[in-house]
């Protein structure tokens, strides 16, 4: 039988090992406590700076320009003038909250303001945005409206056209329409709007469409159904009325001429000059025979029935005229110098009216002094 001798630690070695463990533990605890104290001090300093718990009183008027408009560039000025104490933490806070860009201007700041209060005052995203009022006349086309909005500083015409074609606009009256360059024609309701300068194109277009939706009440939509027409067809008729009529009293009568022709087997084409001008994409005082033959789904001299779509953006009066036309037996009309029209039932009457209108235009031209 083999005997194994066990080593027995001496009391002195055991005591020494115990002291080592003890001092190691003391050092670890001391280190942890020191870290905690340092972190606590840092936390207190950061919180004091961020929330402005305890700071010496200070005031500072800062001028922020377009060339000096970021939190990183402004933080050192705030530190130098006693508004904040820790610039890098201010910049970090601005980065986290998304307030890195600041609004140009002159601002009064004080050391009693925390980071949030400072950025609420000087942050670009929180600053009041410049607005502009834009009056869109009745009868403006989509192209003219976009050009006007660009002129007023709302959006570029290019950005608006891109949004009109690429963004989604969820309105019932647009359902089923094919997206083209001018597919919103007729639905950009003419009115006075307030937009932001450098606004978002989609937001701008939605304002027009929402206004159209509100103006076309349930009663008006039901009226379209009573006439056996879609809302699109009503807008097309209204757009032609808008372009052809200059006086309110003529609108409903011109609408009646359009409907009379649509319902008559004797008139396959509406023959409305305004649709030819839209097809040409330019304004002319007088159309040529070649113009009247231009190959376009908008040219009502060659297209039977209604044109492909609206030719302008009609106002409420034109829409009402299309929905509540006058009762007449007219199939023709011709414009007079004062903006009114002669109306006729027969071609012979119409030709006589044309001669009278031409004589009036000639007389008006002679009475007008040469420039």
LUMTIGU-692594 format. One record per residue (C-alpha): residue in three letters; z, y, x. Coordinates in pm, whole numbers, plus 50000, padded with zeros to 5 digits. Each point is the difference from the previous one (the first is absolute). Example, Ala and Ser with C-alpha at 12.3 -4.5 7.8 and 13.67 -1.06 7.14 Angstrom:
BEGIN
ala507804955051230
ser499345034450137
END
This chain:
BEGIN
unk500005000050000
unk498785033050137
unk502225030049976
unk498415034749966
unk502075028250133
unk499965031749784
unk500015033950156
unk502785021849876
unk499535037650016
unk502755017550175
unk501955025949801
unk498765027250235
unk496284992049938
unk500534998249622
unk501685033849999
unk497175015450203
unk497354986449764
unk501945013249701
unk500165034850155
unk496224999850061
unk499314991649636
unk502465026649889
unk498445027750208
unk496484989349902
unk501005003149637
unk501605033950063
unk496875012750172
unk497774986949717
unk502185016049734
unk500135032350197
unk496234999850034
unk499524993949629
unk502485027549916
unk498285023850241
unk496624992449844
unk501495005149657
unk501505033250105
unk496705011450156
unk498014989149696
unk502515016749771
unk499755032250196
unk496184998149998
unk500034992049627
unk502315029349930
unk497845023350208
unk496824988349828
unk501525002549654
unk501455034050076
unk496605012450111
unk498094983449716
unk502365010749721
unk501375031350168
unk503674991049951
unk501415021550278
unk497805024950185
unk500455034950138
unk498505025849765
unk496455009250097
unk496935014349829
unk496424999250115
unk496685013249865
unk497294975950106
unk496295007849985
unk497834969149966
unk496275003650057
unk497064976349961
unk500184993950375
unk503764993549993
unk500504979449689
unk501634967050096
unk503664990350008
unk499674990150366
unk498915035350096
unk502545017749781
unk503074978650082
unk500585016250340
unk499995034849843
unk502574988549744
unk502174985950280
unk499735031650211
unk501055021749706
unk502964978549894
unk498544985849677
unk500074964050123
unk501574983150302
unk497934968550052
unk496245007049997
unk498874964150058
unk502044987949699
unk498585028149786
unk496504988850101
unk500904963749923
unk501365010049657
unk496835019949928
unk497884970050102
unk501944975849777
unk499875023449698
unk496345008850048
unk500655037150057
unk498385003150341
unk497535026549882
unk501525033549922
unk498775028349781
unk498805031250180
unk502115030549914
unk503205019050075
unk503264982649907
unk503685010050010
unk502144971150126
unk503724996150072
unk502214974750178
unk501654991549667
unk496774982649894
unk499634962850058
unk496754983550104
unk498924993749642
unk500605036149897
unk498075012550304
unk497024977349937
unk500025007749628
unk499545036250097
unk497464997050278
unk498344966249930
unk496355002549900
unk500214972549739
unk502865018149828
unk498525035050021
unk498465015249685
unk496254993450007
unk497495027549948
unk498204997649667
unk496825014849860
unk498795004949643
unk496434989249937
unk498065007549682
unk497154975649947
unk497395014749765
unk498604979549714
unk496694984650091
unk500664995350371
unk498634967750143
unk502094976750214
unk498225013150309
unk500735036349904
unk503644992149926
unk500514983150336
unk498355029550178
unk502305024249814
unk503094980250096
unk498925000550365
unk499475037549979
unk503555004149865
unk501494979150282
unk501074970849780
unk497924972050157
unk496684996650169
unk497104991349773
unk499274970350223
unk503534986149963
unk499895004649623
unk496634982749972
unk501284971250214
unk503124996549786
unk497995001749677
unk497884970850115
unk502564978550182
unk503405005249834
unk501104982849680
unk500535020749684
unk501494979549721
unk498975017849680
unk498684982349693
unk497045023649967
unk498764989450344
unk500154962749931
unk496644983250033
unk498345029650174
unk498014992850313
unk501365018050304
unk497385023750139
unk500105033050187
unk500335019349672
unk501644974449772
unk502885023949914
unk497555026249871
unk501095011249655
unk503674990750044
unk501135026850248
unk501365022249725
unk499375037550050
unk503295019049998
unk502375020350220
unk501924977750240
unk502695005250263
unk499414979750315
unk501624998350341
unk498065014550288
unk498754969550197
unk500764977849703
unk499344962749975
unk496484993549863
unk501044971749769
unk502875020749859
unk497605028949933
unk497484978149817
unk502734983149798
unk501095034349873
unk496555005549853
unk499814965349848
unk503525001749857
unk499175033449840
unk496864985349842
unk502034970649871
unk502565023549844
unk497365022549843
unk498164970549845
unk502694992249746
unk500104968849785
unk498545020349712
unk496985010150207
unk499474964650125
unk500154987049645
unk497465026649900
unk497604985950260
unk500364965849840
unk499305015349657
unk496725013250139
unk499204965250131
unk500015012550359
unk501874991250315
unk502085026250178
unk497444999450283
unk497225008749756
unk502055028749855
unk500565013950349
unk496294997450076
unk499115019449684
unk502745025550071
unk498725004950355
unk496525008249870
unk501445023649739
unk502055016950274
unk496905006650207
unk497695010049715
unk502315022449793
unk501285033850109
unk501555011249671
unk502724980749817
unk498195003549667
unk496984981450142
unk501884970250143
unk500344979749682
unk496455007849893
unk498594988550335
unk502134968649968
unk498424994249657
unk496525003050153
unk500904973450257
unk501334976349733
unk497045006649770
unk497604990350277
unk502024969050093
unk499904988349639
unk496315007549943
unk497224975550080
unk497665029350060
unk501915012650307
unk500404973750267
unk500975025350266
unk502555028049972
unk497975022850232
unk502985020650120
unk499275022050300
unk503554998550135
unk499674962750066
unk496885006550210
unk501865026050206
unk502794974850059
unk497454974250109
unk498445025350238
unk503405009750139
unk499145037050001
unk499815029749764
unk496645013849893
unk499225028049758
unk496814982449896
unk499104963150011
unk496524988850104
unk498004971349854
unk500814980450317
unk503725006549948
unk499824986049647
unk498564967750140
unk502654994450269
unk500954963450009
unk503714999449917
unk502234982549745
unk501315035049920
unk496605014649908
unk499895000249619
unk496315008850002
unk499214964650114
unk503184980649911
unk500424990149639
unk503325008449835
unk502955012250204
unk499835005250377
unk501774975950232
unk503245020050000
unk501545034549957
unk498195028150179
unk503015022550037
unk503705002349915
unk500285013849647
unk502865020649866
unk501894993949679
unk497665021449784
unk496994979450105
unk501914967749941
unk500965012049652
unk496375008949931
unk498944964850098
unk502694985049778
unk499575023849706
unk496345010850002
unk498525022949737
unk497964985349718
unk496405011050043
unk496384988849980
unk499075016050331
unk498114981350272
unk499175029050231
unk501635030150159
unk498995026550251
unk502205024650189
unk499905037549950
unk500895027550254
unk503455006049847
unk500984963450043
unk499514990649635
unk497314976249876
unk497224997349747
unk500124967049810
unk497134982449825
unk499254969349789
unk496334996250086
unk497855002950311
unk498075029149847
unk503225019249935
unk501154992050352
unk496775013350156
unk500375032049801
unk503615003150121
unk498874994750361
unk497545028949966
unk502725022449855
unk502444990550274
unk497405006350270
unk499265034449857
unk503725007950001
unk500354988950362
unk497035021550101
unk501425029949818
unk503384994750162
unk498364997950344
unk498175032749946
unk503185017049883
unk501874988750311
unk499645024950292
unk498604985150319
unk502634995150274
END
